[in-house]
């Protein structure tokens, strides 16, 4: 894989070069039409159909970006979290990340105010994970949800540079 595409770079960093992730990313990037057709249900759930692509001219890069998010989510590296999420669901999602488990990142329900919002919960995670060298980051996309993942602080700027190459951003979720 050439790794010239910023999506490939992002997926490689977030997944720690997971071979299954990179195989799917390769198809998504290099044969976008086939990837779209093979994953039409995922795109349809986002309101993106072949008809809409033809009528509205949705960019191939947007199809790839959403494909990257779906691939990373499929393999447990990111998850979409609704901003009206319940605290218990938020904690469950964060605990399930591959990155949370593999880096032994702590999470404790007592840290959080159940009446706070997702932004505040992300800020709490940042505060508790900073000593571990991690934060909770958000991948920008056209939806209203967060796309969260545990991110080494030293890689956040690099990931955001790659995202900016694709016309998006990756930043601290508390600032999303």
PAVO-83837 format. One record per atom (N, C-alpha, C): x negated, y, z negated; residue in one letter; residue number from 1. Coordinates in steps of 0.1 Angstrom, whole numbers, plus 2048, in hexadecimal, padded with zeros to 3 digits. Example, Ala and Ser with C-alpha at 12.3 -4.5 7.8 and 13.67 -1.06 7.14 Angstrom:
BEGIN
{{77C; 7C7; 7B2}; "A"; 1}
{{785; 7D3; 7B2}; "A"; 1}
{{77C; 7DF; 7B2}; "A"; 1}
{{780; 7EA; 7B9}; "S"; 2}
{{777; 7F5; 7B9}; "S"; 2}
{{77F; 800; 7B1}; "S"; 2}
//
This chain:
BEGIN
{{7F8; 7F4; 800}; "X"; 1}
{{800; 800; 800}; "X"; 1}
{{7F7; 80C; 800}; "X"; 1}
{{7FB; 816; 808}; "X"; 2}
{{7F2; 822; 80A}; "X"; 2}
{{7F2; 82B; 7FE}; "X"; 2}
{{7FD; 82C; 7F6}; "X"; 3}
{{7FE; 835; 7EB}; "X"; 3}
{{7FD; 844; 7EF}; "X"; 3}
{{801; 847; 7FB}; "X"; 4}
{{801; 855; 7FF}; "X"; 4}
{{80E; 85B; 7FB}; "X"; 4}
{{818; 854; 7FA}; "X"; 5}
{{825; 859; 7F6}; "X"; 5}
{{826; 85B; 7E7}; "X"; 5}
{{82A; 867; 7E3}; "X"; 6}
{{82A; 86A; 7D4}; "X"; 6}
{{833; 860; 7CD}; "X"; 6}
{{83E; 85A; 7D3}; "X"; 7}
{{846; 851; 7CD}; "X"; 7}
{{83F; 844; 7C9}; "X"; 7}
{{836; 840; 7D2}; "X"; 8}
{{82D; 834; 7CF}; "X"; 8}
{{824; 837; 7C3}; "X"; 8}
{{81F; 843; 7C2}; "X"; 9}
{{816; 847; 7B7}; "X"; 9}
{{81D; 847; 7AA}; "X"; 9}
{{829; 84D; 7AA}; "X"; 10}
{{831; 84E; 79E}; "X"; 10}
{{835; 840; 799}; "X"; 10}
{{83A; 837; 7A2}; "X"; 11}
{{83E; 82A; 79E}; "X"; 11}
{{832; 822; 799}; "X"; 11}
{{827; 824; 79F}; "X"; 12}
{{81B; 81C; 79B}; "X"; 12}
{{817; 820; 78C}; "X"; 12}
{{817; 82D; 789}; "X"; 13}
{{814; 832; 77C}; "X"; 13}
{{81E; 82E; 772}; "X"; 13}
{{82B; 830; 774}; "X"; 14}
{{835; 82D; 76B}; "X"; 14}
{{836; 81E; 768}; "X"; 14}
{{835; 816; 772}; "X"; 15}
{{836; 807; 770}; "X"; 15}
{{829; 800; 76D}; "X"; 15}
{{81E; 808; 76C}; "X"; 16}
{{811; 803; 769}; "X"; 16}
{{80D; 7F8; 774}; "X"; 16}
{{811; 7FC; 780}; "X"; 17}
{{80D; 7F4; 78C}; "X"; 17}
{{814; 7E6; 78C}; "X"; 17}
{{820; 7E6; 787}; "X"; 18}
{{828; 7D9; 787}; "X"; 18}
{{82A; 7D5; 796}; "X"; 18}
{{826; 7C8; 799}; "X"; 19}
{{826; 7C3; 7A7}; "X"; 19}
{{834; 7C3; 7AC}; "X"; 19}
{{83E; 7BF; 7A4}; "X"; 20}
{{84C; 7BE; 7A9}; "X"; 20}
{{851; 7CC; 7AD}; "X"; 20}
{{84E; 7D6; 7A4}; "X"; 21}
{{852; 7E4; 7A7}; "X"; 21}
{{84C; 7E9; 7B3}; "X"; 21}
{{83F; 7E6; 7B5}; "X"; 22}
{{838; 7EC; 7C0}; "X"; 22}
{{83C; 7E5; 7CD}; "X"; 22}
{{840; 7D8; 7CD}; "X"; 23}
{{845; 7D2; 7D9}; "X"; 23}
{{852; 7D8; 7DD}; "X"; 23}
{{85B; 7DB; 7D4}; "X"; 24}
{{868; 7E1; 7D7}; "X"; 24}
{{866; 7F0; 7DC}; "X"; 24}
{{85D; 7F7; 7D5}; "X"; 25}
{{859; 804; 7D9}; "X"; 25}
{{854; 805; 7E8}; "X"; 25}
{{84C; 7FB; 7EB}; "X"; 26}
{{846; 7FA; 7F8}; "X"; 26}
{{851; 7F9; 803}; "X"; 26}
{{85B; 7F1; 800}; "X"; 27}
{{866; 7EF; 809}; "X"; 27}
{{86E; 7FC; 80A}; "X"; 27}
{{871; 802; 7FE}; "X"; 28}
{{879; 80F; 7FE}; "X"; 28}
{{872; 81A; 806}; "X"; 28}
{{865; 81B; 805}; "X"; 29}
{{85D; 826; 80B}; "X"; 29}
{{85B; 823; 81A}; "X"; 29}
{{857; 817; 81D}; "X"; 30}
{{853; 813; 82B}; "X"; 30}
{{85E; 80E; 834}; "X"; 30}
{{86A; 80A; 82E}; "X"; 31}
{{875; 805; 836}; "X"; 31}
{{882; 80A; 82F}; "X"; 31}
{{883; 817; 82E}; "X"; 32}
{{88E; 81E; 826}; "X"; 32}
{{89C; 819; 82B}; "X"; 32}
{{89E; 818; 838}; "X"; 33}
{{8AB; 814; 83D}; "X"; 33}
{{8AF; 806; 838}; "X"; 33}
{{8A5; 7FD; 838}; "X"; 34}
{{8A8; 7EF; 833}; "X"; 34}
{{8AA; 7EF; 824}; "X"; 34}
{{8A2; 7F7; 81D}; "X"; 35}
{{8A4; 7F8; 80F}; "X"; 35}
{{8B2; 7FE; 80B}; "X"; 35}
{{8B6; 808; 812}; "X"; 36}
{{8C3; 80E; 810}; "X"; 36}
{{8CE; 804; 813}; "X"; 36}
{{8CD; 7FD; 81E}; "X"; 37}
{{8D7; 7F3; 821}; "X"; 37}
{{8D8; 7E8; 817}; "X"; 37}
{{8CC; 7E3; 812}; "X"; 38}
{{8CC; 7D8; 809}; "X"; 38}
{{8D0; 7DC; 7FB}; "X"; 38}
{{8D1; 7EA; 7F8}; "X"; 39}
{{8D4; 7EF; 7EB}; "X"; 39}
{{8E0; 7F8; 7EC}; "X"; 39}
{{8E9; 7F6; 7F6}; "X"; 40}
{{8F4; 800; 7F9}; "X"; 40}
{{8FD; 801; 7EC}; "X"; 40}
{{8FE; 7F7; 7E5}; "X"; 41}
{{907; 7F8; 7D9}; "X"; 41}
{{902; 802; 7CF}; "X"; 41}
{{8F4; 802; 7CD}; "X"; 42}
{{8EE; 80C; 7C3}; "X"; 42}
{{8F0; 81A; 7C8}; "X"; 42}
{{8EE; 81C; 7D5}; "X"; 43}
{{8F0; 829; 7DB}; "X"; 43}
{{8FF; 82D; 7DB}; "X"; 43}
{{907; 824; 7DE}; "X"; 44}
{{916; 827; 7DD}; "X"; 44}
{{91A; 82B; 7D0}; "X"; 44}
{{915; 825; 7C5}; "X"; 45}
{{918; 829; 7B7}; "X"; 45}
{{914; 838; 7B5}; "X"; 45}
{{90A; 83D; 7BC}; "X"; 46}
{{906; 84B; 7BB}; "X"; 46}
{{90D; 854; 7C5}; "X"; 46}
{{917; 84E; 7CC}; "X"; 47}
{{91E; 856; 7D6}; "X"; 47}
{{917; 858; 7E3}; "X"; 47}
{{90D; 850; 7E6}; "X"; 48}
{{906; 851; 7F2}; "X"; 48}
{{909; 845; 7FB}; "X"; 48}
{{910; 848; 806}; "X"; 49}
{{914; 83D; 810}; "X"; 49}
{{90D; 840; 81D}; "X"; 49}
{{90D; 836; 826}; "X"; 50}
{{908; 839; 833}; "X"; 50}
{{90F; 844; 83A}; "X"; 50}
{{91C; 845; 838}; "X"; 51}
{{924; 850; 83E}; "X"; 51}
{{91F; 85D; 839}; "X"; 51}
{{91D; 85F; 82C}; "X"; 52}
{{919; 86B; 826}; "X"; 52}
{{90B; 86F; 82C}; "X"; 52}
{{902; 865; 82D}; "X"; 53}
{{8F5; 867; 832}; "X"; 53}
{{8F6; 86D; 840}; "X"; 53}
{{8FE; 867; 848}; "X"; 54}
{{900; 86C; 856}; "X"; 54}
{{906; 879; 857}; "X"; 54}
{{910; 87C; 84E}; "X"; 55}
{{918; 889; 84F}; "X"; 55}
{{910; 894; 848}; "X"; 55}
{{90A; 892; 83D}; "X"; 56}
{{904; 89C; 835}; "X"; 56}
{{8F5; 89D; 837}; "X"; 56}
{{8EF; 893; 83E}; "X"; 57}
{{8E1; 893; 841}; "X"; 57}
{{8D8; 892; 835}; "X"; 57}
{{8DC; 889; 82B}; "X"; 58}
{{8D3; 887; 81F}; "X"; 58}
{{8C5; 882; 824}; "X"; 58}
{{8BC; 889; 81E}; "X"; 59}
{{8AE; 886; 822}; "X"; 59}
{{8A9; 878; 81E}; "X"; 59}
{{8A1; 873; 826}; "X"; 60}
{{89B; 866; 824}; "X"; 60}
{{893; 866; 817}; "X"; 60}
{{88D; 871; 813}; "X"; 61}
{{885; 872; 807}; "X"; 61}
{{88E; 871; 7FB}; "X"; 61}
{{89B; 876; 7FC}; "X"; 62}
{{8A4; 875; 7F1}; "X"; 62}
{{8A8; 866; 7EF}; "X"; 62}
{{8AA; 85F; 7FA}; "X"; 63}
{{8AD; 851; 7F9}; "X"; 63}
{{8A2; 84A; 7F2}; "X"; 63}
{{896; 84D; 7F6}; "X"; 64}
{{88A; 847; 7F0}; "X"; 64}
{{889; 84A; 7E1}; "X"; 64}
{{88B; 857; 7DD}; "X"; 65}
{{88A; 85B; 7D0}; "X"; 65}
{{894; 853; 7C7}; "X"; 65}
{{8A0; 853; 7CB}; "X"; 66}
{{8AA; 84B; 7C4}; "X"; 66}
{{8A7; 83D; 7C4}; "X"; 66}
{{8A1; 837; 7CF}; "X"; 67}
{{89D; 829; 7CF}; "X"; 67}
{{892; 827; 7C4}; "X"; 67}
{{889; 830; 7C3}; "X"; 68}
{{87E; 82F; 7B9}; "X"; 68}
{{884; 82E; 7AB}; "X"; 68}
{{88E; 837; 7A8}; "X"; 69}
{{894; 837; 79B}; "X"; 69}
{{89B; 829; 799}; "X"; 69}
{{8A3; 825; 7A3}; "X"; 70}
{{8AA; 818; 7A1}; "X"; 70}
{{8A0; 80C; 79F}; "X"; 70}
{{895; 80C; 7A6}; "X"; 71}
{{88B; 802; 7A5}; "X"; 71}
{{885; 802; 797}; "X"; 71}
{{881; 80E; 793}; "X"; 72}
{{87B; 80F; 785}; "X"; 72}
{{885; 80B; 77B}; "X"; 72}
{{892; 80E; 77D}; "X"; 73}
{{89C; 80A; 773}; "X"; 73}
{{89E; 7FB; 773}; "X"; 73}
{{89F; 7F5; 77F}; "X"; 74}
{{8A1; 7E7; 781}; "X"; 74}
{{897; 7DF; 779}; "X"; 74}
{{88A; 7E4; 778}; "X"; 75}
{{880; 7DC; 772}; "X"; 75}
{{87D; 7E1; 763}; "X"; 75}
{{885; 7EA; 75E}; "X"; 76}
{{885; 7EE; 750}; "X"; 76}
{{87B; 7F9; 74D}; "X"; 76}
{{877; 801; 757}; "X"; 77}
{{86D; 80C; 754}; "X"; 77}
{{874; 819; 751}; "X"; 77}
{{880; 81B; 756}; "X"; 78}
{{887; 828; 754}; "X"; 78}
{{896; 824; 752}; "X"; 78}
{{89E; 82D; 74D}; "X"; 79}
{{8AC; 82B; 74D}; "X"; 79}
{{8B3; 838; 74E}; "X"; 79}
{{8BF; 838; 754}; "X"; 80}
{{8C7; 844; 755}; "X"; 80}
{{8D0; 844; 748}; "X"; 80}
{{8D0; 850; 742}; "X"; 81}
{{8D7; 853; 736}; "X"; 81}
{{8E0; 85F; 738}; "X"; 81}
{{8ED; 85D; 735}; "X"; 82}
{{8F6; 867; 736}; "X"; 82}
{{8F4; 871; 72B}; "X"; 82}
{{8F6; 87E; 72E}; "X"; 83}
{{8F3; 888; 724}; "X"; 83}
{{8FE; 888; 718}; "X"; 83}
{{909; 880; 71B}; "X"; 84}
{{913; 87F; 710}; "X"; 84}
{{911; 871; 709}; "X"; 84}
{{906; 86B; 70A}; "X"; 85}
{{903; 85E; 705}; "X"; 85}
{{904; 85E; 6F5}; "X"; 85}
{{908; 853; 6F0}; "X"; 86}
{{909; 851; 6E2}; "X"; 86}
{{8FB; 84E; 6DD}; "X"; 86}
{{8F7; 852; 6D1}; "X"; 87}
{{8EA; 850; 6CB}; "X"; 87}
{{8E6; 841; 6CC}; "X"; 87}
{{8EF; 838; 6C8}; "X"; 88}
{{8EC; 82A; 6C8}; "X"; 88}
{{8E8; 825; 6D6}; "X"; 88}
{{8EF; 82A; 6E0}; "X"; 89}
{{8EC; 826; 6EE}; "X"; 89}
{{8DF; 82C; 6F2}; "X"; 89}
{{8DC; 838; 6EE}; "X"; 90}
{{8D0; 83E; 6F1}; "X"; 90}
{{8C4; 836; 6EB}; "X"; 90}
{{8C5; 833; 6DF}; "X"; 91}
{{8BA; 82B; 6D8}; "X"; 91}
{{8B9; 81E; 6DF}; "X"; 91}
{{8C4; 817; 6E1}; "X"; 92}
{{8C3; 80A; 6E8}; "X"; 92}
{{8BB; 80B; 6F5}; "X"; 92}
{{8BE; 815; 6FD}; "X"; 93}
{{8B8; 817; 70A}; "X"; 93}
{{8A9; 81A; 708}; "X"; 93}
{{8A5; 822; 6FF}; "X"; 94}
{{897; 825; 6FD}; "X"; 94}
{{88F; 819; 6F8}; "X"; 94}
{{895; 812; 6EF}; "X"; 95}
{{88F; 806; 6EA}; "X"; 95}
{{88C; 7FB; 6F5}; "X"; 95}
{{895; 7FB; 6FF}; "X"; 96}
{{894; 7F1; 70A}; "X"; 96}
{{889; 7F4; 714}; "X"; 96}
{{884; 800; 715}; "X"; 97}
{{87A; 803; 71F}; "X"; 97}
{{86E; 7F9; 71E}; "X"; 97}
{{869; 7F5; 729}; "X"; 98}
{{85C; 7ED; 729}; "X"; 98}
{{851; 7F6; 722}; "X"; 98}
{{851; 803; 725}; "X"; 99}
{{846; 80B; 720}; "X"; 99}
{{847; 80D; 711}; "X"; 99}
{{853; 80D; 70B}; "X"; 100}
{{855; 80E; 6FD}; "X"; 100}
{{850; 801; 6F6}; "X"; 100}
{{853; 7F6; 6FC}; "X"; 101}
{{84F; 7E9; 6F6}; "X"; 101}
{{840; 7E7; 6F8}; "X"; 101}
{{83B; 7E9; 704}; "X"; 102}
{{82D; 7E5; 706}; "X"; 102}
{{823; 7EF; 6FF}; "X"; 102}
{{828; 7FB; 6FC}; "X"; 103}
{{820; 804; 6F4}; "X"; 103}
{{823; 805; 6E5}; "X"; 103}
{{82C; 7FC; 6E1}; "X"; 104}
{{830; 7FB; 6D3}; "X"; 104}
{{834; 809; 6CE}; "X"; 104}
{{83C; 810; 6D6}; "X"; 105}
{{841; 81D; 6D1}; "X"; 105}
{{84C; 81C; 6C7}; "X"; 105}
{{84B; 822; 6BC}; "X"; 106}
{{855; 821; 6B2}; "X"; 106}
{{861; 828; 6B5}; "X"; 106}
{{86D; 823; 6B0}; "X"; 107}
{{879; 82B; 6B1}; "X"; 107}
{{882; 827; 6A5}; "X"; 107}
{{887; 831; 69F}; "X"; 108}
{{88E; 82F; 692}; "X"; 108}
{{89B; 837; 693}; "X"; 108}
{{8A6; 831; 691}; "X"; 109}
{{8B3; 838; 691}; "X"; 109}
{{8B4; 843; 687}; "X"; 109}
{{8AD; 842; 67C}; "X"; 110}
{{8AD; 84C; 672}; "X"; 110}
{{8A6; 85A; 676}; "X"; 110}
{{89F; 859; 681}; "X"; 111}
{{899; 866; 686}; "X"; 111}
{{8A3; 86F; 68C}; "X"; 111}
{{8AE; 86A; 690}; "X"; 112}
{{8B7; 872; 698}; "X"; 112}
{{8C4; 876; 691}; "X"; 112}
{{8C9; 882; 696}; "X"; 113}
{{8D6; 887; 691}; "X"; 113}
{{8E0; 882; 69B}; "X"; 113}
{{8E9; 87B; 697}; "X"; 114}
{{8F3; 875; 6A0}; "X"; 114}
{{8FB; 880; 6A7}; "X"; 114}
{{8FD; 88B; 6A1}; "X"; 115}
{{905; 896; 6A7}; "X"; 115}
{{8FD; 89F; 6B0}; "X"; 115}
{{8F0; 89C; 6B2}; "X"; 116}
{{8E7; 8A4; 6BB}; "X"; 116}
{{8EA; 89F; 6C9}; "X"; 116}
{{8E3; 8A6; 6D3}; "X"; 117}
{{8E5; 8A2; 6E1}; "X"; 117}
{{8D8; 89A; 6E6}; "X"; 117}
{{8D9; 896; 6F2}; "X"; 118}
{{8CE; 88E; 6F8}; "X"; 118}
{{8C1; 896; 6F8}; "X"; 118}
{{8C2; 8A3; 6FB}; "X"; 119}
{{8B6; 8AB; 6FB}; "X"; 119}
{{8AF; 8AB; 6EE}; "X"; 119}
{{8B7; 8AC; 6E3}; "X"; 120}
{{8B1; 8AC; 6D6}; "X"; 120}
{{8AC; 89E; 6D2}; "X"; 120}
{{8B2; 894; 6D6}; "X"; 121}
{{8AD; 886; 6D3}; "X"; 121}
{{8A0; 884; 6DA}; "X"; 121}
{{89F; 889; 6E7}; "X"; 122}
{{892; 888; 6EE}; "X"; 122}
{{887; 890; 6E7}; "X"; 122}
{{88B; 89C; 6E1}; "X"; 123}
{{881; 8A4; 6DA}; "X"; 123}
{{87C; 89C; 6CE}; "X"; 123}
{{885; 895; 6C7}; "X"; 124}
{{882; 88D; 6BB}; "X"; 124}
{{878; 882; 6BF}; "X"; 124}
{{87B; 87C; 6CA}; "X"; 125}
{{871; 871; 6CF}; "X"; 125}
{{864; 877; 6D2}; "X"; 125}
{{863; 883; 6D9}; "X"; 126}
{{857; 889; 6DC}; "X"; 126}
{{84F; 88C; 6CF}; "X"; 126}
{{856; 891; 6C5}; "X"; 127}
{{84F; 893; 6B8}; "X"; 127}
{{84A; 887; 6B1}; "X"; 127}
{{851; 87C; 6B2}; "X"; 128}
{{84D; 870; 6AC}; "X"; 128}
{{843; 868; 6B4}; "X"; 128}
{{843; 86A; 6C1}; "X"; 129}
{{83A; 862; 6CA}; "X"; 129}
{{82D; 86A; 6CD}; "X"; 129}
{{82C; 877; 6CA}; "X"; 130}
{{820; 87F; 6CE}; "X"; 130}
{{814; 879; 6C8}; "X"; 130}
{{814; 874; 6BC}; "X"; 131}
{{808; 86E; 6B5}; "X"; 131}
{{804; 861; 6BD}; "X"; 131}
{{80D; 85B; 6C4}; "X"; 132}
{{80A; 84F; 6CC}; "X"; 132}
{{805; 853; 6DA}; "X"; 132}
{{806; 860; 6DD}; "X"; 133}
{{802; 865; 6EA}; "X"; 133}
{{80D; 863; 6F5}; "X"; 133}
{{81A; 863; 6F0}; "X"; 134}
{{825; 861; 6FA}; "X"; 134}
{{82F; 86C; 6F8}; "X"; 134}
{{838; 86D; 702}; "X"; 135}
{{844; 875; 701}; "X"; 135}
{{84F; 86D; 709}; "X"; 135}
{{85B; 873; 708}; "X"; 136}
{{866; 86D; 710}; "X"; 136}
{{867; 877; 71C}; "X"; 136}
{{866; 872; 728}; "X"; 137}
{{866; 87A; 734}; "X"; 137}
{{873; 878; 73C}; "X"; 137}
{{876; 881; 745}; "X"; 138}
{{882; 881; 74D}; "X"; 138}
{{87D; 882; 75C}; "X"; 138}
{{883; 87A; 764}; "X"; 139}
{{881; 87B; 773}; "X"; 139}
{{88D; 882; 778}; "X"; 139}
{{88A; 88E; 77E}; "X"; 140}
{{895; 896; 784}; "X"; 140}
{{89B; 88E; 790}; "X"; 140}
{{8A8; 88F; 791}; "X"; 141}
{{8AF; 88B; 79D}; "X"; 141}
{{8BC; 892; 79E}; "X"; 141}
{{8C4; 890; 7A8}; "X"; 142}
{{8D0; 898; 7AB}; "X"; 142}
{{8DC; 896; 7A2}; "X"; 142}
{{8DB; 88C; 799}; "X"; 143}
{{8E6; 889; 790}; "X"; 143}
{{8E6; 891; 784}; "X"; 143}
{{8F0; 88F; 77B}; "X"; 144}
{{8F0; 897; 76E}; "X"; 144}
{{8E9; 88F; 763}; "X"; 144}
{{8E6; 883; 765}; "X"; 145}
{{8E0; 87B; 75A}; "X"; 145}
{{8D1; 87D; 759}; "X"; 145}
{{8CC; 878; 74E}; "X"; 146}
{{8BD; 878; 74C}; "X"; 146}
{{8B8; 86B; 753}; "X"; 146}
{{8AC; 86B; 758}; "X"; 147}
{{8A5; 85E; 75B}; "X"; 147}
{{899; 85E; 752}; "X"; 147}
{{89A; 857; 747}; "X"; 148}
{{890; 858; 73C}; "X"; 148}
{{886; 84C; 73D}; "X"; 148}
{{87A; 84F; 738}; "X"; 149}
{{870; 845; 737}; "X"; 149}
{{865; 84A; 72D}; "X"; 149}
{{85F; 840; 725}; "X"; 150}
{{854; 844; 71D}; "X"; 150}
{{848; 847; 725}; "X"; 150}
{{842; 853; 723}; "X"; 151}
{{837; 857; 72C}; "X"; 151}
{{82A; 85B; 723}; "X"; 151}
{{81F; 855; 727}; "X"; 152}
{{813; 85A; 720}; "X"; 152}
{{811; 869; 723}; "X"; 152}
{{80F; 870; 718}; "X"; 153}
{{80D; 87F; 71A}; "X"; 153}
{{803; 883; 724}; "X"; 153}
{{7F8; 87B; 725}; "X"; 154}
{{7ED; 87E; 72E}; "X"; 154}
{{7F1; 87B; 73D}; "X"; 154}
{{7FC; 875; 73F}; "X"; 155}
{{801; 872; 74D}; "X"; 155}
{{80C; 87B; 752}; "X"; 155}
{{812; 882; 749}; "X"; 156}
{{81E; 88A; 74C}; "X"; 156}
{{81B; 894; 757}; "X"; 156}
{{810; 89C; 755}; "X"; 157}
{{80D; 8A6; 75F}; "X"; 157}
{{80A; 8A0; 76D}; "X"; 157}
{{803; 895; 76D}; "X"; 158}
{{800; 88D; 77A}; "X"; 158}
{{80D; 889; 780}; "X"; 158}
{{816; 883; 779}; "X"; 159}
{{823; 87E; 77E}; "X"; 159}
{{82B; 88A; 784}; "X"; 159}
{{82B; 895; 77D}; "X"; 160}
{{832; 8A1; 781}; "X"; 160}
{{82C; 8A6; 78F}; "X"; 160}
{{81F; 8A6; 790}; "X"; 161}
{{819; 8AA; 79D}; "X"; 161}
{{81E; 8A1; 7A8}; "X"; 161}
{{81E; 894; 7A6}; "X"; 162}
{{823; 88B; 7B0}; "X"; 162}
{{832; 88E; 7B3}; "X"; 162}
{{83A; 890; 7A9}; "X"; 163}
{{848; 893; 7AB}; "X"; 163}
{{84A; 8A0; 7B3}; "X"; 163}
{{842; 8AA; 7B0}; "X"; 164}
{{843; 8B7; 7B7}; "X"; 164}
{{840; 8B5; 7C6}; "X"; 164}
{{837; 8AC; 7C9}; "X"; 165}
{{834; 8A9; 7D7}; "X"; 165}
{{840; 8A4; 7DE}; "X"; 165}
{{849; 89D; 7D7}; "X"; 166}
{{855; 898; 7DD}; "X"; 166}
{{861; 8A1; 7DB}; "X"; 166}
{{85F; 8AD; 7D5}; "X"; 167}
{{869; 8B7; 7D3}; "X"; 167}
{{871; 8B5; 7C6}; "X"; 167}
{{86C; 8AE; 7BC}; "X"; 168}
{{873; 8AC; 7B0}; "X"; 168}
{{86A; 8AF; 7A4}; "X"; 168}
{{86E; 8AB; 798}; "X"; 169}
{{865; 8AD; 78D}; "X"; 169}
{{866; 8A2; 783}; "X"; 169}
{{85C; 8A0; 77B}; "X"; 170}
{{85C; 897; 770}; "X"; 170}
{{857; 89F; 764}; "X"; 170}
{{85E; 8A0; 759}; "X"; 171}
{{85A; 8A8; 74E}; "X"; 171}
{{860; 8A2; 741}; "X"; 171}
{{85C; 8A9; 736}; "X"; 172}
{{861; 8A5; 729}; "X"; 172}
{{871; 8A5; 72A}; "X"; 172}
{{877; 89B; 726}; "X"; 173}
{{886; 89A; 726}; "X"; 173}
{{88C; 8A5; 71E}; "X"; 173}
{{886; 8A9; 713}; "X"; 174}
{{88C; 8B3; 70B}; "X"; 174}
{{88D; 8C1; 713}; "X"; 174}
{{885; 8C2; 71E}; "X"; 175}
{{885; 8CE; 726}; "X"; 175}
{{88D; 8CD; 733}; "X"; 175}
{{893; 8C1; 734}; "X"; 176}
{{89A; 8BF; 741}; "X"; 176}
{{8A6; 8C8; 744}; "X"; 176}
//
